[in-house]
Amino acid sequence: MRGTVRKLGLEGGLWALVTDEGDSIELIDAPPELLQNGMRAEIEGTREGAEVSIGMVGDAVRVTRWRKL
């Protein structure tokens, strides 16, 4: 998935990838290097352990790999 990393102000703040298609994907267990508001990135992840999220912005993904674009 490609998009822009954003800090959203929901539920006390959470990190999400706003995809190029406009979807918000909550980032679970993302490394600190990825959590830079406005950074373009491509991420890979799994839904295992991310089925339920308090953020409720859409899907959630446990980040397994990422790269800066």
N, C-alpha and C positions, 0 to 999 in steps of 0.2 A: 504494500500500500504506500502510495506517495501522497505527501501533503505538507501542511505547515503545523508545527508544534505550537500549541496554545495553552496558556494557563487560564482555565475557566473559573469564574467566581462562584460556581455552584457548590453547595454543601461544604463551605469553608475553603474551597479551592481544590481543583484537580487538574491533572495534565491530560490533554487529549491531542490526537492528531486529527486535524480538520483536513479530510482528503480532498484531492483535486476535484472530486465529484460532489463535494459539499457535505459529506457525512462526517459525524464526530465519532471518533473511536477513543474511548478512555484507555490510557496507558497504565498498565499495572506492572509493578516491579521494573520500571524503566530506569536505566542507569542515569546518574546525575548529569553526565555529559550530554545526554539527549534532551534534558529538560531545560531548554533555552527558548523562551517565548519568541516566536517568529522564525525559528530555524526551519528550513526546508529539509525534509528527511524522507527516507524510504525505510519502512519497518517490516519485519516479519514477526509473527507471534503465534500463540496458541490460545484457544479459548479455554483450555483445561485450567481449572482453578480461577477462571475469570467469568464464570457463568452469571454470577450475581454481583452487582456493584452498587455501592451507595450513591454514586454520582448520577446514574440514570440519564446519561446523555445520548445513549444509543448502545452500540456494541462496546464490549471491553475486550482487550487483548493483553495477555501476559507477553511482554516483549522478549523475544529470544535473540534477534539480530536486528541491527540497524546500521544505516550509513547516512552521513550528511550529504545533501545534494548541492 
